[in-house]
Amino acid sequence: MSTTTGTTTKTLALWVAYGTNGVVGSIRHVDDEYQVTMAGADTATGTYPSLASAKGALHSHMTPGSAWPMFQEH
């Protein structure tokens, strides 16, 4: 748990998404939201209310026609 400007941010889980050529992104469960970050990106792509919607969003940011990635919780 870390404190930033008087608020507490709690990371509950992390999922790494693997495509056919390696890591394509990750999903972090922070507080009550799921933050999607694509591999190589400096900032999160977006924040979603559920893990299922975050997985769908991550897949939608992959190259068109890409297979559904494998998600591994860390």
C-alpha positions in Angstrom: 0.0 0.0 0.0 1.3 3.5 -0.9 0.2 6.9 0.1 0.1 9.7 -2.4 -1.0 13.3 -1.6 -3.1 12.2 1.3 -4.9 9.4 -0.4 -4.2 5.7 -0.2 -3.9 3.6 -3.3 -4.1 -0.1 -2.9 -3.0 -2.5 -5.7 -5.0 -5.8 -5.2 -3.8 -7.8 -8.2 -1.9 -7.7 -11.5 -2.5 -9.6 -14.7 0.0 -9.8 -17.5 -1.4 -10.4 -21.0 0.7 -12.6 -23.3 0.2 -12.7 -27.1 1.9 -15.0 -29.6 5.1 -12.8 -29.5 5.3 -12.1 -25.8 3.8 -9.6 -23.4 1.2 -7.3 -24.9 0.0 -5.4 -21.8 -1.1 -5.6 -18.3 -4.1 -5.0 -16.1 -3.8 -3.6 -12.5 -6.6 -3.8 -10.0 -6.3 -0.5 -8.1 -9.0 0.4 -5.5 -12.2 -0.5 -7.3 -11.0 -0.1 -10.9 -9.0 -2.0 -13.5 -6.2 -0.1 -15.3 -5.1 -1.3 -18.7 -1.6 -0.5 -19.9 -0.3 -1.7 -23.2 3.3 -3.0 -23.5 5.7 -0.1 -24.1 3.2 2.6 -23.1 4.1 5.3 -20.7 0.6 5.7 -19.3 -2.5 3.6 -18.8 -4.8 3.1 -21.9 -7.9 3.4 -19.8 -9.7 2.4 -16.6 -12.6 0.0 -16.4 -15.2 -1.1 -13.9 -14.6 -4.9 -14.2 -11.9 -7.3 -15.1 -13.9 -8.7 -18.0 -14.3 -5.2 -19.6 -10.6 -4.5 -19.0 -9.6 -7.7 -20.8 -11.8 -6.8 -23.7 -10.4 -3.3 -23.9 -6.8 -4.6 -23.8 -7.6 -7.1 -26.6 -9.3 -4.3 -28.7 -6.0 -2.3 -28.5 -4.0 -5.2 -30.0 -3.3 -5.5 -33.7 -6.5 -6.2 -35.6 -7.0 -10.0 -36.0 -4.9 -10.8 -33.0 -5.9 -13.9 -31.0 -7.2 -13.4 -27.5 -4.2 -13.1 -25.2 -3.4 -15.4 -22.3 -3.9 -13.6 -19.0 -1.7 -14.7 -16.1 -2.2 -13.3 -12.6 0.9 -12.2 -10.7 
